């Protein structure tokens, strides 16, 4: 407990779990994709995207990772505002 505030409330525990999942998704999906995208963008000519850059842009892992992370942000906001389970 932090003063009179219980850090083990159900909504806080759920927030911790969702945050940990979001961190895992970031490390396992989003970071490698973003690194690949950045390297391909740096190596690509400026007049037209290279095939490698096009492949990185359309890689479903990046879209899936981004969608999951955005969903996790919405879930955490919901948990912090509504505080289900009191």
C-alpha positions as CSV (number, residue, x, y, z in Angstrom):
1,X,0.0,0.0,0.0
2,X,1.2,3.5,-0.8
3,X,-0.2,5.6,2.0
4,X,-4.0,4.9,1.8
5,X,-3.8,3.8,-1.8
6,X,-3.8,0.0,-2.5
7,X,-1.5,-0.8,-5.4
8,X,-3.1,-4.3,-5.7
9,X,-6.6,-3.1,-6.7
10,X,-8.0,-5.3,-9.5
11,X,-8.0,-2.5,-12.1
12,X,-4.4,-1.7,-11.3
13,X,-3.3,-5.4,-11.6
14,X,-5.1,-5.6,-14.9
15,X,-3.3,-2.4,-16.0
16,X,0.0,-3.9,-15.0
17,X,-0.7,-7.1,-17.1
18,X,-1.9,-5.1,-20.1
19,X,1.2,-2.9,-19.9
20,X,3.5,-6.0,-19.7
21,X,1.8,-7.4,-22.8
22,X,2.2,-4.1,-24.6
23,X,5.9,-4.1,-23.7
24,X,6.3,-7.6,-25.0
25,X,4.5,-6.8,-28.3
26,X,6.7,-3.8,-28.7
27,X,9.9,-5.8,-28.2
28,X,8.9,-8.8,-30.2
29,X,6.9,-7.3,-33.1
30,X,7.1,-3.5,-33.3
31,X,10.8,-2.9,-32.6
32,X,12.2,-5.4,-35.2
33,X,9.7,-4.1,-37.8
34,X,10.6,-0.5,-37.1
35,X,14.3,-1.2,-37.3
36,X,13.8,-3.0,-40.6
37,X,11.7,-0.2,-42.0
38,X,14.2,2.5,-40.9
39,X,17.1,0.6,-42.5
40,X,15.2,0.0,-45.7
41,X,14.2,3.7,-45.8
42,X,17.7,4.8,-45.3
43,X,19.0,2.5,-48.0
44,X,16.2,3.3,-50.5
45,X,16.7,5.9,-53.2
46,X,14.9,9.1,-52.8
47,X,13.1,9.1,-56.1
48,X,11.1,5.8,-55.5
49,X,10.9,3.3,-52.7
50,X,13.0,0.2,-53.1
51,X,11.5,-3.3,-53.2
52,X,12.9,-3.8,-49.7
53,X,11.2,-0.7,-48.4
54,X,7.9,-1.7,-50.1
55,X,8.2,-5.1,-48.4
56,X,8.9,-3.5,-45.0
57,X,6.0,-1.1,-45.4
58,X,3.5,-3.8,-46.2
59,X,4.8,-6.3,-43.6
60,X,1.8,-7.5,-41.6
61,X,3.8,-7.8,-38.4
62,X,4.2,-4.1,-38.3
63,X,0.5,-3.5,-38.8
64,X,-0.5,-6.2,-36.3
65,X,2.0,-4.9,-33.7
66,X,0.7,-1.3,-34.1
67,X,-2.9,-2.4,-33.9
68,X,-2.2,-4.4,-30.7
69,X,-0.3,-1.5,-29.1
70,X,-3.0,1.0,-29.9
71,X,-5.6,-1.4,-28.5
72,X,-3.6,-1.8,-25.3
73,X,-3.4,2.0,-24.9
74,X,-7.2,2.2,-25.1
75,X,-7.6,-0.7,-22.6
76,X,-5.2,0.9,-20.2
77,X,-7.1,4.3,-20.5
78,X,-10.4,2.5,-19.9
79,X,-9.0,0.7,-16.8
80,X,-7.6,4.0,-15.4
81,X,-10.7,6.0,-16.0
82,X,-13.5,3.4,-15.2
83,X,-11.6,1.5,-12.5
84,X,-13.6,-1.7,-12.8
85,X,-13.6,-3.8,-9.6
86,X,-13.1,-0.7,-7.5
